[in-house]
Amino acid sequence: MSHTVIPIANPRPLDFDAALIRKLSQNGPRYTSYPTADRFSEAFGYRDYLQAVAGLRTRGSVKPLSLYLHIPFCESVCYYCACNKIVTKNHDKAVTYLGYLKREIEMQGRLFAGMNQVEQLHLGGGTPTYFTDAQMEELMEHLRRWFQFAPDGTGEYSIEIDPRTVSRERVLSLRRQGFNRVSLGVQDYDPAVQAAVNRIQPEAETQAVIDAAREAGFRSVSIDLIYGLPKQNVFTMAQTIEKVIKADPDRIAIYNYAHMPHLFKPQRRINEADMPSPDERLDMLGLAIRRLEQAGYVYIGMDHFAKPDDDLAVAQRQGRLHRNFQGYSTHADMDLVSCGVSAISAVAATYSQNVKTLDAYYDLIDKNELPVARGIRLGMDDALRRTIIQTLMCHFELSMPSIEQGYPIAFGTYFAAELERLKVLESDGLVTIGPEWLSVTPKGRLLIRNVCMVFDRYLQQAAPAPRGSTSYSRTI
């Protein structure tokens, strides 16, 4: 079901209220999906996924696709990392993995034959550029054999790059292979911080990759930063932010480091005594927001900033912004088909996640089965709440009548309990509640996850997640 999204004007600058953030920050989901991945069940499997795709075909789906490929390999471990990865210098493993990945792509390609127009592609990891130039060429040729890609001018084809792993020539080659967006992991420019997280990455090395991306004609260059890392402080963050502004990327993501060593073994190698205090973290975030807005960047939401003329900022102003497992996107309402270990697909009213180990992945593909490990089929209530959370995450406001047009509910009655809980956030200045609109204030936009959590039925029912709530990061 669809509903109308009203285009929004240029958003006002953020209102950074440190005291309010201290009061309200809590553990909570990032809502790249709803229901969130910790609600997936092993009762949902391969045949359920096939049924979802068959349903698309029965309905004559003409929606374009978004593809995600997970390349899990890294040559060295970054201590802060919480991604599904395999650290190895044995590149023979990548040869084997590529062979199986191609087989999964073919299986998906056969399933989606006739409804395989792709408008978005993202390669993540791990380190996608762990694949050699020849292996990447082989992969891209294989993708084009099984899927129809939109022209370069309209498609969004992105890849994550570790600047330590690529040369100028490799960057130029990636552009020729069809990628038009690139995301660079920087995290922090300070040498002491880099040493503390085992990621030595000279500034000149990163700048050379940015220059090569500009030379190659990439449509967008994005830089990822993290605050809250060991050895960081306001001074080092200020220096890093100034260097990033000077580098002039189109998009900047600045993530709050989530220290969960009970879940992610590499984080156990971080010296907790070197980590900044919660107040220092807030000071760093406040500084970053202030300087990025002064430099002309627009806050998109959930850690992301973009230049006003970037596609994301334009899409947000026009009410076209979307959010999925790949982050924010200008391509709304696409089915997401994902390949590789641990990759998550979103097809029709389902989510499904692949197995997380290479052995299990290879074993299932050898049986000619898609390597689905778990998932969930959304009911009407799930779909309704997903629409609300998606709209709030992307546009910071919600038209209640438009929701009623798309779903068989009376908003005020169906969400009576949620509206009562929202009144508490309204008294804190995070939202305003009108007869037809729910709007998030400039003060509340940094705490958008708190607002969305009100509509999360699973959290409100206190249904225990399989790994417990400690699998969530702080909302800010």
LUMKOLDREN-454517 format. One record per residue (C-alpha): chain; x, y, z; residue in one letter; residue number from 1. Coordinates in steps of 0.5 Angstrom, whole numbers. Example, Ala and Ser with C-alpha at 12.3 -4.5 7.8 and 13.67 -1.06 7.14 Angstrom:
# LUMKOLDREN-454517
+---+-------+-------+-------+---+-----+
! c !    px !    py !    pz ! r !   k !
+---+-------+-------+-------+---+-----+
! A !    25 !    -9 !    16 ! A !   1 !
! A !    27 !    -2 !    14 ! S !   2 !
+---+-------+-------+-------+---+-----+
//
This chain:
# LUMKOLDREN-454517
+---+-------+-------+-------+---+-----+
! c !    px !    py !    pz ! r !   k !
+---+-------+-------+-------+---+-----+
! A !     0 !     0 !     0 ! M !   1 !
! A !     2 !     7 !    -1 ! S !   2 !
! A !     1 !    14 !     2 ! H !   3 !
! A !     3 !    21 !     0 ! T !   4 !
! A !     9 !    24 !     2 ! V !   5 !
! A !     9 !    32 !     2 ! I !   6 !
! A !    15 !    35 !     0 ! P !   7 !
! A !    19 !    39 !     5 ! I !   8 !
! A !    22 !    46 !     5 ! A !   9 !
! A !    29 !    47 !     6 ! N !  10 !
! A !    30 !    44 !    13 ! P !  11 !
! A !    32 !    49 !    19 ! R !  12 !
! A !    39 !    48 !    22 ! P !  13 !
! A !    39 !    43 !    28 ! L !  14 !
! A !    38 !    45 !    35 ! D !  15 !
! A !    44 !    41 !    39 ! F !  16 !
! A !    41 !    41 !    46 ! D !  17 !
! A !    47 !    37 !    50 ! A !  18 !
! A !    43 !    37 !    56 ! A !  19 !
! A !    37 !    34 !    53 ! L !  20 !
! A !    41 !    29 !    49 ! I !  21 !
! A !    44 !    26 !    56 ! R !  22 !
! A !    37 !    25 !    58 ! K !  23 !
! A !    34 !    22 !    53 ! L !  24 !
! A !    40 !    18 !    50 ! S !  25 !
! A !    38 !    10 !    50 ! Q !  26 !
! A !    40 !     4 !    47 ! N !  27 !
! A !    35 !     3 !    40 ! G !  28 !
! A !    35 !     0 !    33 ! P !  29 !
! A !    38 !     4 !    27 ! R !  30 !
! A !    31 !     2 !    23 ! Y !  31 !
! A !    35 !     0 !    17 ! T !  32 !
! A !    29 !    -5 !    17 ! S !  33 !
! A !    22 !    -6 !    21 ! Y !  34 !
! A !    22 !   -10 !    24 ! P !  35 !
! A !    29 !   -10 !    26 ! T !  36 !
! A !    34 !   -16 !    24 ! A !  37 !
! A !    34 !   -19 !    31 ! D !  38 !
! A !    26 !   -20 !    30 ! R !  39 !
! A !    28 !   -25 !    24 ! F !  40 !
! A !    26 !   -32 !    25 ! S !  41 !
! A !    29 !   -39 !    23 ! E !  42 !
! A !    22 !   -41 !    21 ! A !  43 !
! A !    23 !   -37 !    15 ! F !  44 !
! A !    27 !   -40 !    10 ! G !  45 !
! A !    29 !   -41 !     3 ! Y !  46 !
! A !    22 !   -43 !     0 ! R !  47 !
! A !    19 !   -37 !     4 ! D !  48 !
! A !    23 !   -33 !     0 ! Y !  49 !
! A !    21 !   -37 !    -7 ! L !  50 !
! A !    14 !   -36 !    -5 ! Q !  51 !
! A !    15 !   -28 !    -4 ! A !  52 !
! A !    18 !   -28 !   -11 ! V !  53 !
! A !    13 !   -32 !   -14 ! A !  54 !
! A !     8 !   -27 !   -11 ! G !  55 !
! A !    11 !   -21 !   -15 ! L !  56 !
! A !    11 !   -25 !   -21 ! R !  57 !
! A !     4 !   -26 !   -20 ! T !  58 !
! A !     2 !   -19 !   -19 ! R !  59 !
! A !     6 !   -17 !   -25 ! G !  60 !
! A !    11 !   -13 !   -21 ! S !  61 !
! A !    15 !    -8 !   -26 ! V !  62 !
! A !    18 !    -5 !   -20 ! K !  63 !
! A !    26 !    -4 !   -21 ! P !  64 !
! A !    31 !    -7 !   -16 ! L !  65 !
! A !    36 !    -5 !   -12 ! S !  66 !
! A !    42 !   -10 !   -11 ! L !  67 !
! A !    47 !   -11 !    -5 ! Y !  68 !
! A !    53 !   -16 !    -6 ! L !  69 !
! A !    57 !   -17 !     1 ! H !  70 !
! A !    65 !   -18 !     0 ! I !  71 !
! A !    67 !   -20 !     7 ! P !  72 !
! A !    74 !   -20 !     6 ! F !  73 !
! A !    79 !   -16 !    10 ! C !  74 !
! A !    87 !   -16 !    10 ! E !  75 !
! A !    87 !   -13 !    17 ! S !  76 !
! A !    83 !   -12 !    23 ! V !  77 !
! A !    80 !    -5 !    25 ! C !  78 !
! A !    79 !    -6 !    32 ! Y !  79 !
! A !    72 !    -2 !    32 ! Y !  80 !
! A !    69 !    -6 !    27 ! C !  81 !
! A !    62 !    -9 !    28 ! A !  82 !
! A !    61 !   -12 !    21 ! C !  83 !
! A !    61 !   -19 !    18 ! N !  84 !
! A !    68 !   -20 !    16 ! K !  85 !
! A !    74 !   -25 !    15 ! I !  86 !
! A !    81 !   -22 !    16 ! V !  87 !
! A !    86 !   -26 !    12 ! T !  88 !
! A !    92 !   -25 !     7 ! K !  89 !
! A !    90 !   -31 !     3 ! N !  90 !
! A !    87 !   -28 !    -3 ! H !  91 !
! A !    86 !   -35 !    -6 ! D !  92 !
! A !    79 !   -35 !    -1 ! K !  93 !
! A !    77 !   -29 !    -5 ! A !  94 !
! A !    77 !   -34 !   -12 ! V !  95 !
! A !    73 !   -39 !    -9 ! T !  96 !
! A !    68 !   -34 !    -6 ! Y !  97 !
! A !    67 !   -30 !   -12 ! L !  98 !
! A !    65 !   -37 !   -16 ! G !  99 !
! A !    60 !   -38 !   -11 ! Y ! 100 !
! A !    58 !   -31 !   -11 ! L ! 101 !
! A !    57 !   -32 !   -18 ! K ! 102 !
! A !    53 !   -38 !   -17 ! R ! 103 !
! A !    48 !   -34 !   -13 ! E ! 104 !
! A !    47 !   -29 !   -17 ! I ! 105 !
! A !    45 !   -33 !   -23 ! E ! 106 !
! A !    40 !   -37 !   -18 ! M ! 107 !
! A !    37 !   -30 !   -17 ! Q ! 108 !
! A !    38 !   -28 !   -24 ! G ! 109 !
! A !    34 !   -34 !   -26 ! R ! 110 !
! A !    28 !   -32 !   -21 ! L ! 111 !
! A !    28 !   -25 !   -23 ! F ! 112 !
! A !    28 !   -26 !   -30 ! A ! 113 !
! A !    23 !   -21 !   -34 ! G ! 114 !
! A !    23 !   -17 !   -28 ! M ! 115 !
! A !    30 !   -15 !   -27 ! N ! 116 !
! A !    31 !    -8 !   -28 ! Q ! 117 !
! A !    36 !    -5 !   -23 ! V ! 118 !
! A !    37 !     2 !   -21 ! E ! 119 !
! A !    41 !     1 !   -15 ! Q ! 120 !
! A !    47 !    -3 !   -14 ! L ! 121 !
! A !    52 !    -3 !    -8 ! H ! 122 !
! A !    58 !    -7 !    -6 ! L ! 123 !
! A !    60 !    -7 !     2 ! G ! 124 !
! A !    64 !   -11 !     6 ! G ! 125 !
! A !    69 !   -13 !     9 ! G ! 126 !
! A !    73 !    -9 !     3 ! T ! 127 !
! A !    70 !   -10 !    -4 ! P ! 128 !
! A !    76 !    -8 !    -7 ! T ! 129 !
! A !    80 !   -14 !    -4 ! Y ! 130 !
! A !    77 !   -17 !   -10 ! F ! 131 !
! A !    83 !   -16 !   -16 ! T ! 132 !
! A !    81 !   -11 !   -22 ! D ! 133 !
! A !    80 !   -17 !   -26 ! A ! 134 !
! A !    76 !   -21 !   -21 ! Q ! 135 !
! A !    71 !   -14 !   -20 ! M ! 136 !
! A !    71 !   -14 !   -28 ! E ! 137 !
! A !    69 !   -22 !   -28 ! E ! 138 !
! A !    64 !   -20 !   -23 ! L ! 139 !
! A !    61 !   -14 !   -26 ! M ! 140 !
! A !    60 !   -18 !   -33 ! E ! 141 !
! A !    57 !   -23 !   -29 ! H ! 142 !
! A !    52 !   -19 !   -26 ! L ! 143 !
! A !    50 !   -15 !   -33 ! R ! 144 !
! A !    49 !   -22 !   -36 ! R ! 145 !
! A !    43 !   -24 !   -31 ! W ! 146 !
! A !    40 !   -17 !   -29 ! F ! 147 !
! A !    39 !   -11 !   -34 ! Q ! 148 !
! A !    42 !    -4 !   -31 ! F ! 149 !
! A !    39 !     3 !   -32 ! A ! 150 !
! A !    44 !     8 !   -36 ! P ! 151 !
! A !    49 !    11 !   -32 ! D ! 152 !
! A !    46 !    17 !   -31 ! G ! 153 !
! A !    40 !    15 !   -28 ! T ! 154 !
! A !    42 !     9 !   -24 ! G ! 155 !
! A !    46 !     9 !   -17 ! E ! 156 !
! A !    52 !     4 !   -17 ! Y ! 157 !
! A !    56 !     5 !   -11 ! S ! 158 !
! A !    62 !     1 !    -8 ! I ! 159 !
! A !    66 !     2 !    -1 ! E ! 160 !
! A !    73 !     3 !    -2 ! I ! 161 !
! A !    79 !     2 !     3 ! D ! 162 !
! A !    83 !     8 !     1 ! P ! 163 !
! A !    89 !     4 !     3 ! R ! 164 !
! A !    88 !    -2 !    -2 ! T ! 165 !
! A !    87 !     2 !    -8 ! V ! 166 !
! A !    91 !     6 !   -13 ! S ! 167 !
! A !    89 !    12 !   -18 ! R ! 168 !
! A !    89 !     7 !   -24 ! E ! 169 !
! A !    84 !     2 !   -20 ! R ! 170 !
! A !    80 !     8 !   -18 ! V ! 171 !
! A !    79 !    10 !   -26 ! L ! 172 !
! A !    78 !     2 !   -27 ! S ! 173 !
! A !    72 !     2 !   -22 ! L ! 174 !
! A !    69 !     8 !   -26 ! R ! 175 !
! A !    70 !     4 !   -33 ! R ! 176 !
! A !    67 !    -2 !   -29 ! Q ! 177 !
! A !    60 !     2 !   -28 ! G ! 178 !
! A !    61 !     5 !   -21 ! F ! 179 !
! A !    59 !    12 !   -21 ! N ! 180 !
! A !    59 !    13 !   -13 ! R ! 181 !
! A !    64 !    12 !    -8 ! V ! 182 !
! A !    64 !    11 !    -1 ! S ! 183 !
! A !    71 !    12 !     3 ! L ! 184 !
! A !    72 !    10 !    10 ! G ! 185 !
! A !    77 !    15 !    14 ! V ! 186 !
! A !    74 !    15 !    21 ! Q ! 187 !
! A !    79 !    19 !    24 ! D ! 188 !
! A !    85 !    23 !    21 ! Y ! 189 !
! A !    89 !    23 !    27 ! D ! 190 !
! A !    95 !    18 !    27 ! P ! 191 !
! A !    94 !    17 !    35 ! A ! 192 !
! A !    87 !    15 !    34 ! V ! 193 !
! A !    89 !    11 !    28 ! Q ! 194 !
! A !    94 !     7 !    31 ! A ! 195 !
! A !    89 !     6 !    37 ! A ! 196 !
! A !    84 !     2 !    32 ! V ! 197 !
! A !    90 !    -1 !    28 ! N ! 198 !
! A !    88 !     3 !    22 ! R ! 199 !
! A !    94 !     7 !    19 ! I ! 200 !
! A !    92 !    11 !    14 ! Q ! 201 !
! A !    96 !    17 !    12 ! P ! 202 !
! A !    92 !    23 !    10 ! E ! 203 !
! A !    95 !    24 !     3 ! A ! 204 !
! A !    93 !    17 !     1 ! E ! 205 !
! A !    86 !    18 !     2 ! T ! 206 !
! A !    86 !    25 !    -1 ! Q ! 207 !
! A !    90 !    21 !    -7 ! A ! 208 !
! A !    84 !    17 !    -8 ! V ! 209 !
! A !    79 !    23 !    -7 ! I ! 210 !
! A !    83 !    26 !   -13 ! D ! 211 !
! A !    83 !    20 !   -17 ! A ! 212 !
! A !    75 !    19 !   -16 ! A ! 213 !
! A !    74 !    26 !   -18 ! R ! 214 !
! A !    78 !    25 !   -24 ! E ! 215 !
! A !    75 !    19 !   -26 ! A ! 216 !
! A !    68 !    22 !   -26 ! G ! 217 !
! A !    65 !    19 !   -20 ! F ! 218 !
! A !    58 !    23 !   -19 ! R ! 219 !
! A !    59 !    23 !   -11 ! S ! 220 !
! A !    64 !    22 !    -6 ! V ! 221 !
! A !    62 !    20 !     1 ! S ! 222 !
! A !    67 !    20 !     7 ! I ! 223 !
! A !    65 !    16 !    13 ! D ! 224 !
! A !    68 !    18 !    20 ! L ! 225 !
! A !    67 !    15 !    27 ! I ! 226 !
! A !    67 !    19 !    34 ! Y ! 227 !
! A !    68 !    16 !    40 ! G ! 228 !
! A !    74 !    12 !    38 ! L ! 229 !
! A !    80 !    11 !    43 ! P ! 230 !
! A !    85 !    17 !    43 ! K ! 231 !
! A !    80 !    22 !    40 ! Q ! 232 !
! A !    78 !    29 !    43 ! N ! 233 !
! A !    75 !    35 !    41 ! V ! 234 !
! A !    82 !    38 !    39 ! F ! 235 !
! A !    83 !    32 !    34 ! T ! 236 !
! A !    76 !    32 !    32 ! M ! 237 !
! A !    76 !    39 !    30 ! A ! 238 !
! A !    83 !    38 !    26 ! Q ! 239 !
! A !    79 !    32 !    22 ! T ! 240 !
! A !    73 !    36 !    21 ! I ! 241 !
! A !    77 !    41 !    18 ! E ! 242 !
! A !    81 !    36 !    13 ! K ! 243 !
! A !    74 !    33 !    11 ! V ! 244 !
! A !    71 !    40 !     9 ! I ! 245 !
! A !    78 !    41 !     5 ! K ! 246 !
! A !    77 !    35 !     2 ! A ! 247 !
! A !    70 !    37 !     0 ! D ! 248 !
! A !    66 !    31 !    -1 ! P ! 249 !
! A !    59 !    31 !    -3 ! D ! 250 !
! A !    57 !    27 !     3 ! R ! 251 !
! A !    59 !    26 !    10 ! I ! 252 !
! A !    57 !    20 !    15 ! A ! 253 !
! A !    59 !    21 !    22 ! I ! 254 !
! A !    57 !    15 !    26 ! Y ! 255 !
! A !    57 !    14 !    34 ! N ! 256 !
! A !    62 !     9 !    36 ! Y ! 257 !
! A !    58 !     3 !    39 ! A ! 258 !
! A !    63 !    -1 !    44 ! H ! 259 !
! A !    60 !    -8 !    45 ! M ! 260 !
! A !    66 !   -12 !    46 ! P ! 261 !
! A !    61 !   -18 !    48 ! H ! 262 !
! A !    59 !   -18 !    41 ! L ! 263 !
! A !    65 !   -16 !    37 ! F ! 264 !
! A !    71 !   -20 !    39 ! K ! 265 !
! A !    76 !   -14 !    35 ! P ! 266 !
! A !    73 !    -9 !    40 ! Q ! 267 !
! A !    76 !   -13 !    46 ! R ! 268 !
! A !    83 !   -10 !    43 ! R ! 269 !
! A !    81 !    -3 !    45 ! I ! 270 !
! A !    84 !     0 !    51 ! N ! 271 !
! A !    77 !     3 !    54 ! E ! 272 !
! A !    82 !     7 !    59 ! A ! 273 !
! A !    83 !    11 !    52 ! D ! 274 !
! A !    76 !    12 !    50 ! M ! 275 !
! A !    73 !    19 !    51 ! P ! 276 !
! A !    67 !    20 !    56 ! S ! 277 !
! A !    60 !    21 !    54 ! P ! 278 !
! A !    61 !    28 !    55 ! D ! 279 !
! A !    67 !    29 !    51 ! E ! 280 !
! A !    63 !    25 !    45 ! R ! 281 !
! A !    57 !    30 !    45 ! L ! 282 !
! A !    62 !    36 !    45 ! D ! 283 !
! A !    65 !    32 !    39 ! M ! 284 !
! A !    59 !    31 !    36 ! L ! 285 !
! A !    56 !    38 !    37 ! G ! 286 !
! A !    63 !    41 !    34 ! L ! 287 !
! A !    62 !    37 !    28 ! A ! 288 !
! A !    55 !    39 !    27 ! I ! 289 !
! A !    56 !    46 !    28 ! R ! 290 !
! A !    62 !    46 !    23 ! R ! 291 !
! A !    59 !    42 !    17 ! L ! 292 !
! A !    53 !    46 !    17 ! E ! 293 !
! A !    57 !    52 !    17 ! Q ! 294 !
! A !    61 !    49 !    11 ! A ! 295 !
! A !    54 !    49 !     8 ! G ! 296 !
! A !    52 !    41 !     9 ! Y ! 297 !
! A !    45 !    39 !    10 ! V ! 298 !
! A !    43 !    35 !    15 ! Y ! 299 !
! A !    40 !    29 !    12 ! I ! 300 !
! A !    39 !    25 !    18 ! G ! 301 !
! A !    42 !    19 !    22 ! M ! 302 !
! A !    49 !    21 !    22 ! D ! 303 !
! A !    49 !    23 !    15 ! H ! 304 !
! A !    50 !    30 !    12 ! F ! 305 !
! A !    50 !    32 !     4 ! A ! 306 !
! A !    51 !    38 !     0 ! K ! 307 !
! A !    45 !    42 !    -2 ! P ! 308 !
! A !    45 !    40 !    -9 ! D ! 309 !
! A !    47 !    33 !    -8 ! D ! 310 !
! A !    42 !    28 !   -10 ! D ! 311 !
! A !    40 !    26 !    -3 ! L ! 312 !
! A !    39 !    33 !    -1 ! A ! 313 !
! A !    35 !    34 !    -7 ! V ! 314 !
! A !    31 !    28 !    -6 ! A ! 315 !
! A !    29 !    30 !     1 ! Q ! 316 !
! A !    27 !    37 !    -1 ! R ! 317 !
! A !    22 !    33 !    -6 ! Q ! 318 !
! A !    19 !    28 !    -1 ! G ! 319 !
! A !    23 !    22 !    -5 ! R ! 320 !
! A !    28 !    20 !     0 ! L ! 321 !
! A !    28 !    13 !     2 ! H ! 322 !
! A !    32 !     9 !     7 ! R ! 323 !
! A !    34 !     1 !     7 ! N ! 324 !
! A !    40 !    -3 !     9 ! F ! 325 !
! A !    44 !     1 !     4 ! Q ! 326 !
! A !    43 !     7 !     8 ! G ! 327 !
! A !    39 !    13 !     5 ! Y ! 328 !
! A !    37 !    13 !    -2 ! S ! 329 !
! A !    34 !    17 !    -8 ! T ! 330 !
! A !    31 !    11 !   -11 ! H ! 331 !
! A !    24 !     9 !    -7 ! A ! 332 !
! A !    20 !     3 !    -7 ! D ! 333 !
! A !    25 !    -2 !   -10 ! M ! 334 !
! A !    25 !    -9 !    -8 ! D ! 335 !
! A !    32 !   -11 !    -5 ! L ! 336 !
! A !    36 !   -17 !    -7 ! V ! 337 !
! A !    42 !   -19 !    -4 ! S ! 338 !
! A !    48 !   -24 !    -5 ! C ! 339 !
! A !    54 !   -26 !    -1 ! G ! 340 !
! A !    54 !   -29 !     7 ! V ! 341 !
! A !    50 !   -25 !    12 ! S ! 342 !
! A !    47 !   -21 !     6 ! A ! 343 !
! A !    40 !   -19 !     8 ! I ! 344 !
! A !    34 !   -18 !     2 ! S ! 345 !
! A !    28 !   -14 !     2 ! A ! 346 !
! A !    23 !   -17 !    -3 ! V ! 347 !
! A !    15 !   -16 !    -3 ! A ! 348 !
! A !    13 !   -16 !     5 ! A ! 349 !
! A !    19 !   -20 !     7 ! T ! 350 !
! A !    26 !   -20 !    10 ! Y ! 351 !
! A !    31 !   -25 !     9 ! S ! 352 !
! A !    38 !   -26 !    11 ! Q ! 353 !
! A !    43 !   -31 !     8 ! N ! 354 !
! A !    48 !   -35 !    13 ! V ! 355 !
! A !    54 !   -32 !    16 ! K ! 356 !
! A !    59 !   -37 !    15 ! T ! 357 !
! A !    63 !   -39 !     9 ! L ! 358 !
! A !    62 !   -46 !    10 ! D ! 359 !
! A !    54 !   -46 !    11 ! A ! 360 !
! A !    54 !   -41 !     5 ! Y ! 361 !
! A !    58 !   -46 !     0 ! Y ! 362 !
! A !    54 !   -52 !     2 ! D ! 363 !
! A !    47 !   -49 !     1 ! L ! 364 !
! A !    49 !   -47 !    -6 ! I ! 365 !
! A !    52 !   -53 !    -8 ! D ! 366 !
! A !    45 !   -56 !    -6 ! K ! 367 !
! A !    43 !   -51 !   -11 ! N ! 368 !
! A !    39 !   -47 !    -6 ! E ! 369 !
! A !    39 !   -40 !    -4 ! L ! 370 !
! A !    43 !   -39 !     2 ! P ! 371 !
! A !    37 !   -36 !     6 ! V ! 372 !
! A !    38 !   -37 !    14 ! A ! 373 !
! A !    32 !   -33 !    17 ! R ! 374 !
! A !    27 !   -28 !    16 ! G ! 375 !
! A !    20 !   -25 !    17 ! I ! 376 !
! A !    14 !   -24 !    13 ! R ! 377 !
! A !    11 !   -18 !    15 ! L ! 378 !
! A !     3 !   -17 !    17 ! G ! 379 !
! A !    -1 !   -11 !    16 ! M ! 380 !
! A !     1 !    -8 !    22 ! D ! 381 !
! A !     9 !    -9 !    21 ! D ! 382 !
! A !     8 !    -6 !    14 ! A ! 383 !
! A !     4 !     0 !    17 ! L ! 384 !
! A !     9 !     1 !    22 ! R ! 385 !
! A !    15 !     1 !    17 ! R ! 386 !
! A !    12 !     6 !    13 ! T ! 387 !
! A !    11 !    11 !    19 ! I ! 388 !
! A !    18 !     9 !    21 ! I ! 389 !
! A !    21 !    10 !    14 ! Q ! 390 !
! A !    17 !    17 !    13 ! T ! 391 !
! A !    20 !    20 !    20 ! L ! 392 !
! A !    27 !    17 !    19 ! M ! 393 !
! A !    27 !    21 !    12 ! C ! 394 !
! A !    22 !    27 !    12 ! H ! 395 !
! A !    22 !    28 !    20 ! F ! 396 !
! A !    14 !    29 !    19 ! E ! 397 !
! A !     8 !    25 !    18 ! L ! 398 !
! A !     1 !    26 !    15 ! S ! 399 !
! A !    -4 !    22 !    19 ! M ! 400 !
! A !    -9 !    23 !    13 ! P ! 401 !
! A !    -4 !    20 !     8 ! S ! 402 !
! A !    -3 !    14 !    13 ! I ! 403 !
! A !   -11 !    13 !    13 ! E ! 404 !
! A !   -11 !    13 !     6 ! Q ! 405 !
! A !    -6 !     8 !     5 ! G ! 406 !
! A !    -8 !     3 !    11 ! Y ! 407 !
! A !   -15 !     1 !    13 ! P ! 408 !
! A !   -14 !     5 !    20 ! I ! 409 !
! A !   -17 !    11 !    24 ! A ! 410 !
! A !   -10 !    14 !    26 ! F ! 411 !
! A !   -12 !    17 !    33 ! G ! 412 !
! A !   -15 !    10 !    35 ! T ! 413 !
! A !   -10 !     5 !    32 ! Y ! 414 !
! A !    -5 !     9 !    35 ! F ! 415 !
! A !    -8 !    12 !    41 ! A ! 416 !
! A !    -3 !     9 !    46 ! A ! 417 !
! A !     3 !    12 !    42 ! E ! 418 !
! A !     0 !    19 !    41 ! L ! 419 !
! A !     0 !    19 !    49 ! E ! 420 !
! A !     7 !    17 !    49 ! R ! 421 !
! A !     9 !    22 !    44 ! L ! 422 !
! A !     6 !    27 !    49 ! K ! 423 !
! A !    12 !    26 !    53 ! V ! 424 !
! A !    17 !    27 !    47 ! L ! 425 !
! A !    13 !    33 !    46 ! E ! 426 !
! A !    14 !    36 !    53 ! S ! 427 !
! A !    21 !    35 !    52 ! D ! 428 !
! A !    21 !    39 !    45 ! G ! 429 !
! A !    22 !    33 !    40 ! L ! 430 !
! A !    16 !    33 !    37 ! V ! 431 !
! A !    10 !    37 !    35 ! T ! 432 !
! A !     3 !    34 !    35 ! I ! 433 !
! A !    -3 !    37 !    31 ! G ! 434 !
! A !    -9 !    34 !    29 ! P ! 435 !
! A !    -7 !    32 !    22 ! E ! 436 !
! A !     1 !    32 !    23 ! W ! 437 !
! A !     6 !    29 !    27 ! L ! 438 !
! A !    13 !    34 !    26 ! S ! 439 !
! A !    20 !    33 !    29 ! V ! 440 !
! A !    23 !    39 !    31 ! T ! 441 !
! A !    30 !    41 !    30 ! P ! 442 !
! A !    32 !    39 !    37 ! K ! 443 !
! A !    29 !    33 !    36 ! G ! 444 !
! A !    32 !    31 !    29 ! R ! 445 !
! A !    38 !    28 !    32 ! L ! 446 !
! A !    34 !    24 !    37 ! L ! 447 !
! A !    29 !    21 !    31 ! I ! 448 !
! A !    31 !    14 !    33 ! R ! 449 !
! A !    27 !    16 !    40 ! N ! 450 !
! A !    21 !    18 !    36 ! V ! 451 !
! A !    21 !    12 !    32 ! C ! 452 !
! A !    22 !     7 !    38 ! M ! 453 !
! A !    15 !    10 !    40 ! V ! 454 !
! A !    12 !     6 !    34 ! F ! 455 !
! A !    16 !     0 !    35 ! D ! 456 !
! A !    11 !    -5 !    37 ! R ! 457 !
! A !    16 !   -11 !    39 ! Y ! 458 !
! A !    20 !    -6 !    43 ! L ! 459 !
! A !    13 !    -3 !    46 ! Q ! 460 !
! A !    11 !   -11 !    48 ! Q ! 461 !
! A !    18 !   -12 !    51 ! A ! 462 !
! A !    19 !   -18 !    47 ! A ! 463 !
! A !    26 !   -20 !    48 ! P ! 464 !
! A !    30 !   -20 !    42 ! A ! 465 !
! A !    34 !   -27 !    41 ! P ! 466 !
! A !    41 !   -23 !    43 ! R ! 467 !
! A !    38 !   -18 !    48 ! G ! 468 !
! A !    37 !   -11 !    47 ! S ! 469 !
! A !    45 !   -10 !    48 ! T ! 470 !
! A !    45 !   -11 !    41 ! S ! 471 !
! A !    43 !    -4 !    40 ! Y ! 472 !
! A !    47 !     2 !    40 ! S ! 473 !
! A !    46 !     8 !    43 ! R ! 474 !
! A !    41 !    13 !    40 ! T ! 475 !
! A !    46 !    18 !    40 ! I ! 476 !
+---+-------+-------+-------+---+-----+
//
